[in-house]
Amino acid sequence: MQPSLQSPGARAPIYKLYGEDQWPTPDMVHCESIAARSRLHDWQIRLHRHHGLMQWLYLRAGQARAALDGRFHDLPAGCIVAVPQMCAHGFQFAPDAQGYVVTLGYPLIKRLEQSLRGVVHLPGQPRVLRVEAADLAALDAAFSWLHTDYQAKREHRDGLIEAMLTSILVWLSRRLSEEAGSTATQPMDRARRHFAAFGDLIEANYLKPWSVAQYAAHIGVTPAHLNVLCRDIVGQSALMLIHQRRLLEAKRMLVYTSMTVSNVADALGFSDPAYFTRFFSRMAGMSPRAFRQQAASLIES
């Protein structure tokens, strides 16, 4: 197969935090078959990047080719591609390709890591991992169950989804740990290390009224430098990234809890519910109540 992917060195567009343009509700996981999106685009996914998202692509059958941060990879059936945030990636699939694409928000990944109560190895660089024969049936079942329950609305759906994600995460961590001594990986440059540290700090402190200066001080850079590297890497200011994480949590509270708008404002550290409503309306393009109503109608349909 000779796919015509874009040059992986080209400037790739960055999709918004947690895929908000694509997902009807602020879930932090999305699962679809390879065919679901690829067959709509002549089996080619053009080069792009994600901020705040990791993707796992499981190719269970057929052929594919991937462009990952400047390198092309011919993918064999029975492999998993782990794509960390900000990796420029694109895929060309043969029409017989079968498998799944799972997209996870880093807040969900960190919650799964905490539940394991141990060191979890996840790639900072894109990786292509071959699934050994002994593991193939178990991983195939995990991805299949994950996809089935993600698409359905069955009892204990969330519990099963997180169980399957955890099992896949454990497999990835074990494989990456085994390969750590034999596979050299390119270290992140200083700017990306600082950006990754900023993301971790946002995740740990988004409920606190921290300023950009406080985040920068914890990283060991100036606020101006933090803004420059954020704009260089994702094209947005440091403050906007903080606001996006707070907005995501507000959306989740509005969709998945019965908290009042005032309660949500208080939980997110807004002293004035009216200020929270203005913040939410400016960021989301609608009021908190309108968003809650729209999300409820999408979930029930």
BADOBA-757758 format. One record per residue (C-alpha): residue number from 1; y, z, x; residue in three letters. Coordinates in pm, whole numbers, plus 50000, padded with zeros to 5 digits. Layout:
<rs>
NUM | Y | Z | X | ALA
...
</rs>
This chain:
<rs>
1 | 50000 | 50000 | 50000 | MET
2 | 50342 | 49904 | 50141 | GLN
3 | 50604 | 50091 | 49935 | PRO
4 | 50973 | 50015 | 49962 | SER
5 | 51124 | 50361 | 49994 | LEU
6 | 51485 | 50403 | 50095 | GLN
7 | 51549 | 50482 | 50457 | SER
8 | 51493 | 50857 | 50486 | PRO
9 | 51802 | 50879 | 50702 | GLY
10 | 52023 | 50766 | 50414 | ALA
11 | 52254 | 51012 | 50239 | ARG
12 | 52049 | 51150 | 49952 | ALA
13 | 52202 | 51285 | 49630 | PRO
14 | 52170 | 51657 | 49561 | ILE
15 | 52041 | 51761 | 49220 | TYR
16 | 52208 | 52061 | 49060 | LYS
17 | 52089 | 52417 | 49096 | LEU
18 | 51761 | 52474 | 48912 | TYR
19 | 51768 | 52126 | 48759 | GLY
20 | 52002 | 52227 | 48478 | GLU
21 | 52073 | 51863 | 48391 | ASP
22 | 51704 | 51796 | 48329 | GLN
23 | 51561 | 52114 | 48178 | TRP
24 | 51664 | 52220 | 47826 | PRO
25 | 51645 | 52593 | 47902 | THR
26 | 51707 | 52792 | 48224 | PRO
27 | 51341 | 52824 | 48322 | ASP
28 | 51273 | 52864 | 48693 | MET
29 | 50956 | 52651 | 48690 | VAL
30 | 50888 | 52296 | 48579 | HIS
31 | 50552 | 52117 | 48586 | CYS
32 | 50476 | 51756 | 48504 | GLU
33 | 50218 | 51494 | 48591 | SER
34 | 50299 | 51243 | 48863 | ILE
35 | 50278 | 50964 | 48607 | ALA
36 | 50520 | 51126 | 48359 | ALA
37 | 50830 | 51038 | 48559 | ARG
38 | 50704 | 50783 | 48814 | SER
39 | 50577 | 50524 | 48566 | ARG
40 | 50927 | 50513 | 48414 | LEU
41 | 51069 | 50411 | 48753 | HIS
42 | 50814 | 50156 | 48872 | ASP
43 | 50617 | 50436 | 49041 | TRP
44 | 50898 | 50512 | 49284 | GLN
45 | 51106 | 50830 | 49311 | ILE
46 | 51415 | 50749 | 49513 | ARG
47 | 51536 | 50963 | 49798 | LEU
48 | 51708 | 51284 | 49681 | HIS
49 | 51745 | 51654 | 49758 | ARG
50 | 51739 | 51981 | 49563 | HIS
51 | 51942 | 52294 | 49620 | HIS
52 | 51779 | 52620 | 49512 | GLY
53 | 51443 | 52454 | 49441 | LEU
54 | 51109 | 52414 | 49615 | MET
55 | 50863 | 52145 | 49505 | GLN
56 | 50487 | 52124 | 49537 | TRP
57 | 50331 | 51782 | 49485 | LEU
58 | 49953 | 51778 | 49442 | TYR
59 | 49796 | 51434 | 49477 | LEU
60 | 49449 | 51467 | 49329 | ARG
61 | 49358 | 51096 | 49327 | ALA
62 | 49502 | 50759 | 49425 | GLY
63 | 49748 | 50665 | 49697 | GLN
64 | 50108 | 50754 | 49772 | ALA
65 | 50366 | 50745 | 50046 | ARG
66 | 50637 | 51003 | 50108 | ALA
67 | 50969 | 51000 | 50291 | ALA
68 | 51040 | 51354 | 50411 | LEU
69 | 51350 | 51430 | 50617 | ASP
70 | 51345 | 51111 | 50819 | GLY
71 | 50970 | 51050 | 50844 | ARG
72 | 50724 | 50848 | 50639 | PHE
73 | 50383 | 50991 | 50550 | HIS
74 | 50085 | 50811 | 50395 | ASP
75 | 49936 | 51066 | 50157 | LEU
76 | 49560 | 51092 | 50110 | PRO
77 | 49404 | 51201 | 49782 | ALA
78 | 49344 | 51574 | 49792 | GLY
79 | 49666 | 51689 | 49958 | CYS
80 | 49964 | 51907 | 49874 | ILE
81 | 50318 | 51827 | 49984 | VAL
82 | 50545 | 52131 | 50013 | ALA
83 | 50913 | 52033 | 49992 | VAL
84 | 51168 | 52312 | 50064 | PRO
85 | 51523 | 52305 | 49937 | GLN
86 | 51763 | 52051 | 50089 | MET
87 | 51482 | 51835 | 50227 | CYS
88 | 51562 | 51467 | 50164 | ALA
89 | 51249 | 51334 | 49996 | HIS
90 | 51125 | 51035 | 49798 | GLY
91 | 50786 | 50904 | 49690 | PHE
92 | 50614 | 50572 | 49621 | GLN
93 | 50296 | 50600 | 49415 | PHE
94 | 50020 | 50353 | 49347 | ALA
95 | 49966 | 50306 | 48970 | PRO
96 | 49632 | 50486 | 49000 | ASP
97 | 49792 | 50801 | 49145 | ALA
98 | 49703 | 51122 | 48964 | GLN
99 | 49831 | 51472 | 49016 | GLY
100 | 50116 | 51710 | 48943 | TYR
101 | 50468 | 51796 | 49057 | VAL
102 | 50570 | 52161 | 49033 | VAL
103 | 50934 | 52262 | 49083 | THR
104 | 51023 | 52628 | 49133 | LEU
105 | 51351 | 52814 | 49162 | GLY
106 | 51369 | 53038 | 49468 | TYR
107 | 51433 | 53350 | 49253 | PRO
108 | 51090 | 53297 | 49094 | LEU
109 | 50928 | 53238 | 49434 | ILE
110 | 51075 | 53564 | 49563 | LYS
111 | 50944 | 53752 | 49260 | ARG
112 | 50596 | 53611 | 49319 | LEU
113 | 50619 | 53704 | 49687 | GLU
114 | 50711 | 54063 | 49597 | GLN
115 | 50410 | 54090 | 49365 | SER
116 | 50182 | 54009 | 49661 | LEU
117 | 50320 | 54304 | 49863 | ARG
118 | 50270 | 54134 | 50197 | GLY
119 | 50399 | 53866 | 50428 | VAL
120 | 50407 | 53527 | 50257 | VAL
121 | 50437 | 53219 | 50476 | HIS
122 | 50642 | 52940 | 50320 | LEU
123 | 50767 | 52631 | 50499 | PRO
124 | 51125 | 52590 | 50609 | GLY
125 | 51042 | 52227 | 50681 | GLN
126 | 50846 | 51979 | 50462 | PRO
127 | 50470 | 51991 | 50512 | ARG
128 | 50174 | 51776 | 50409 | VAL
129 | 49859 | 51989 | 50379 | LEU
130 | 49510 | 51849 | 50329 | ARG
131 | 49299 | 52048 | 50081 | VAL
132 | 48956 | 52122 | 50226 | GLU
133 | 48652 | 52044 | 50013 | ALA
134 | 48573 | 52414 | 49967 | ALA
135 | 48916 | 52474 | 49807 | ASP
136 | 48949 | 52153 | 49607 | LEU
137 | 48790 | 52265 | 49279 | ALA
138 | 48989 | 52591 | 49265 | ALA
139 | 49324 | 52426 | 49338 | LEU
140 | 49252 | 52142 | 49098 | ASP
141 | 49183 | 52398 | 48825 | ALA
142 | 49498 | 52598 | 48910 | ALA
143 | 49727 | 52294 | 48884 | PHE
144 | 49550 | 52170 | 48571 | SER
145 | 49579 | 52508 | 48391 | TRP
146 | 49939 | 52541 | 48503 | LEU
147 | 50025 | 52198 | 48361 | HIS
148 | 49837 | 52255 | 48035 | THR
149 | 50001 | 52589 | 47959 | ASP
150 | 50343 | 52474 | 48074 | TYR
151 | 50331 | 52192 | 47820 | GLN
152 | 50194 | 52414 | 47541 | ALA
153 | 50327 | 52721 | 47361 | LYS
154 | 50024 | 52942 | 47362 | ARG
155 | 49976 | 53318 | 47367 | GLU
156 | 50039 | 53481 | 47708 | HIS
157 | 50170 | 53149 | 47841 | ARG
158 | 50408 | 53306 | 48095 | ASP
159 | 50137 | 53532 | 48236 | GLY
160 | 49897 | 53246 | 48295 | LEU
161 | 50167 | 53027 | 48449 | ILE
162 | 50266 | 53298 | 48697 | GLU
163 | 49899 | 53368 | 48777 | ALA
164 | 49838 | 53002 | 48861 | MET
165 | 50158 | 52981 | 49064 | LEU
166 | 50056 | 53292 | 49257 | THR
167 | 49713 | 53148 | 49338 | SER
168 | 49870 | 52827 | 49468 | ILE
169 | 50128 | 53027 | 49664 | LEU
170 | 49851 | 53232 | 49829 | VAL
171 | 49664 | 52916 | 49931 | TRP
172 | 49981 | 52763 | 50079 | LEU
173 | 50065 | 53082 | 50266 | SER
174 | 49715 | 53110 | 50412 | ARG
175 | 49710 | 52746 | 50526 | ARG
176 | 50054 | 52770 | 50682 | LEU
177 | 49957 | 53093 | 50856 | SER
178 | 49640 | 52930 | 50994 | GLU
179 | 49835 | 52632 | 51122 | GLU
180 | 50126 | 52830 | 51265 | ALA
181 | 49968 | 52850 | 51610 | GLY
182 | 49859 | 52487 | 51628 | SER
183 | 50142 | 52293 | 51460 | THR
184 | 50487 | 52291 | 51615 | ALA
185 | 50768 | 52295 | 51362 | THR
186 | 51128 | 52201 | 51427 | GLN
187 | 51348 | 52511 | 51407 | PRO
188 | 51638 | 52511 | 51165 | MET
189 | 51978 | 52461 | 51321 | ASP
190 | 52229 | 52747 | 51311 | ARG
191 | 52418 | 52612 | 51010 | ALA
192 | 52100 | 52589 | 50799 | ARG
193 | 51992 | 52936 | 50909 | ARG
194 | 52328 | 53072 | 50796 | HIS
195 | 52302 | 52881 | 50469 | PHE
196 | 51949 | 53013 | 50410 | ALA
197 | 52072 | 53367 | 50481 | ALA
198 | 52356 | 53314 | 50231 | PHE
199 | 52103 | 53208 | 49967 | GLY
200 | 51895 | 53520 | 50030 | ASP
201 | 52203 | 53740 | 50005 | LEU
202 | 52311 | 53579 | 49677 | ILE
203 | 51965 | 53642 | 49536 | GLU
204 | 51978 | 54009 | 49636 | ALA
205 | 52338 | 54075 | 49529 | ASN
206 | 52445 | 53836 | 49252 | TYR
207 | 52477 | 54127 | 49007 | LEU
208 | 52736 | 54288 | 49235 | LYS
209 | 53102 | 54182 | 49244 | PRO
210 | 53078 | 54070 | 49607 | TRP
211 | 53349 | 53843 | 49743 | SER
212 | 53286 | 53545 | 49969 | VAL
213 | 53429 | 53755 | 50253 | ALA
214 | 53162 | 54022 | 50198 | GLN
215 | 52882 | 53765 | 50207 | TYR
216 | 53029 | 53608 | 50520 | ALA
217 | 53055 | 53948 | 50692 | ALA
218 | 52686 | 54020 | 50628 | HIS
219 | 52592 | 53681 | 50775 | ILE
220 | 52825 | 53723 | 51073 | GLY
221 | 53059 | 53431 | 51008 | VAL
222 | 53412 | 53394 | 50873 | THR
223 | 53469 | 53309 | 50504 | PRO
224 | 53625 | 52978 | 50608 | ALA
225 | 53318 | 52887 | 50817 | HIS
226 | 53084 | 52982 | 50532 | LEU
227 | 53276 | 52754 | 50298 | ASN
228 | 53266 | 52468 | 50548 | VAL
229 | 52889 | 52488 | 50599 | LEU
230 | 52827 | 52516 | 50221 | CYS
231 | 53038 | 52205 | 50160 | ARG
232 | 52866 | 52021 | 50446 | ASP
233 | 52513 | 52104 | 50326 | ILE
234 | 52541 | 52097 | 49945 | VAL
235 | 52891 | 51970 | 49876 | GLY
236 | 53003 | 52288 | 49698 | GLN
237 | 53205 | 52596 | 49791 | SER
238 | 53044 | 52931 | 49864 | ALA
239 | 53210 | 53079 | 49556 | LEU
240 | 53069 | 52806 | 49333 | MET
241 | 52715 | 52882 | 49456 | LEU
242 | 52764 | 53250 | 49373 | ILE
243 | 52896 | 53156 | 49029 | HIS
244 | 52602 | 52922 | 48965 | GLN
245 | 52351 | 53201 | 49029 | ARG
246 | 52535 | 53437 | 48796 | ARG
247 | 52553 | 53162 | 48534 | LEU
248 | 52178 | 53103 | 48561 | LEU
249 | 52108 | 53472 | 48500 | GLU
250 | 52348 | 53474 | 48206 | ALA
251 | 52163 | 53178 | 48053 | LYS
252 | 51827 | 53346 | 48099 | ARG
253 | 51951 | 53664 | 47933 | MET
254 | 52094 | 53468 | 47641 | LEU
255 | 51774 | 53267 | 47590 | VAL
256 | 51500 | 53518 | 47664 | TYR
257 | 51648 | 53851 | 47550 | THR
258 | 51818 | 53981 | 47237 | SER
259 | 52111 | 54125 | 47437 | MET
260 | 52452 | 54075 | 47282 | THR
261 | 52713 | 53874 | 47470 | VAL
262 | 52887 | 54201 | 47556 | SER
263 | 52560 | 54343 | 47691 | ASN
264 | 52507 | 54034 | 47906 | VAL
265 | 52862 | 54058 | 48038 | ALA
266 | 52809 | 54423 | 48130 | ASP
267 | 52471 | 54355 | 48296 | ALA
268 | 52631 | 54088 | 48513 | LEU
269 | 52915 | 54314 | 48624 | GLY
270 | 53194 | 54172 | 48408 | PHE
271 | 53423 | 54454 | 48299 | SER
272 | 53570 | 54245 | 48015 | ASP
273 | 53343 | 54049 | 47773 | PRO
274 | 53630 | 53810 | 47702 | ALA
275 | 53655 | 53725 | 48073 | TYR
276 | 53278 | 53666 | 48083 | PHE
277 | 53305 | 53430 | 47783 | THR
278 | 53580 | 53233 | 47960 | ARG
279 | 53374 | 53221 | 48280 | PHE
280 | 53062 | 53104 | 48096 | PHE
281 | 53250 | 52846 | 47889 | SER
282 | 53418 | 52701 | 48197 | ARG
283 | 53090 | 52679 | 48392 | MET
284 | 52855 | 52571 | 48110 | ALA
285 | 53091 | 52365 | 47894 | GLY
286 | 53024 | 52578 | 47585 | MET
287 | 53052 | 52940 | 47477 | SER
288 | 52766 | 53189 | 47530 | PRO
289 | 52694 | 53195 | 47155 | ARG
290 | 52688 | 52815 | 47131 | ALA
291 | 52452 | 52797 | 47429 | PHE
292 | 52219 | 53055 | 47272 | ARG
293 | 52209 | 52859 | 46945 | GLN
294 | 52145 | 52528 | 47123 | GLN
295 | 51866 | 52676 | 47337 | ALA
296 | 51703 | 52838 | 47031 | ALA
297 | 51694 | 52504 | 46849 | SER
298 | 51537 | 52331 | 47152 | LEU
299 | 51269 | 52598 | 47192 | ILE
300 | 51179 | 52592 | 46822 | GLU
301 | 51167 | 52212 | 46794 | SER
</rs>
